[in-house]
Amino acid sequence: MINIKSINQKIAEEFKINSMSVPKILKIVVSAGTGNFRDNENRVKNLQTDLSKITGQMPAFTTAKKSISGFKLRKGEHVGLKVTLRDKLMWDFLDRLVNITFPLIRDFKGISQKAFDKSGNLSIGIKEHIVFPEIAYDTQSGICGLQITINFSQSNRQIMQKMLEYIGFPLQKEK
């Protein structure tokens, strides 16, 4: 289990800042696009149950904002699923992600420094959702990619990286 109080205390001492001004993780958004199988209701339902098993929360549908004829997409169609995690579910998911899922990913070399954006978010792409232990591989439901976005309260990259290191994130070193 992640002890966030001790991590915040270490960061406050290391960077000589007030413990109240240490960046916090506000939320984690887990999303998956339905892509080619958005017309297949059975596969979409399977993805929906898989996402709810992974996150512990029922996902919401995301819809297309405008029509794009090249993708055969109409405004208002369901194009994906997303879950926003906060508080206890967020910390449970983060703990499972770091300690169970990352070690199961084949050829995983750590999270790139380019995964951070200017606003202070960390975005991670997972190619196969079956790396989560809650999901059993089923040939009927197929394999889907996931996008995980971790949103921080501040955009100080150094402090956030140190916080993620203390949590146990495998970050790649800068070249």
Buried (B, 14 or more C-beta within 10 A) or exposed (E): EBEBEEBBEBBBEEEEBEEEBBBEBBEBBBBBBBEEBBEEEEBBEBBBEBBBBBBBBEBBEBEBEEEEEEEEBEEEBEBBBBBBBEEEBBBBBBBBBBEEBBEEEEEEEEBEEEBBEEEBBBBBEBEBBBBBEBBEEEEEBBEBEBBBBBBBEBBBBEBBBBBBEBBEBBBEEEE
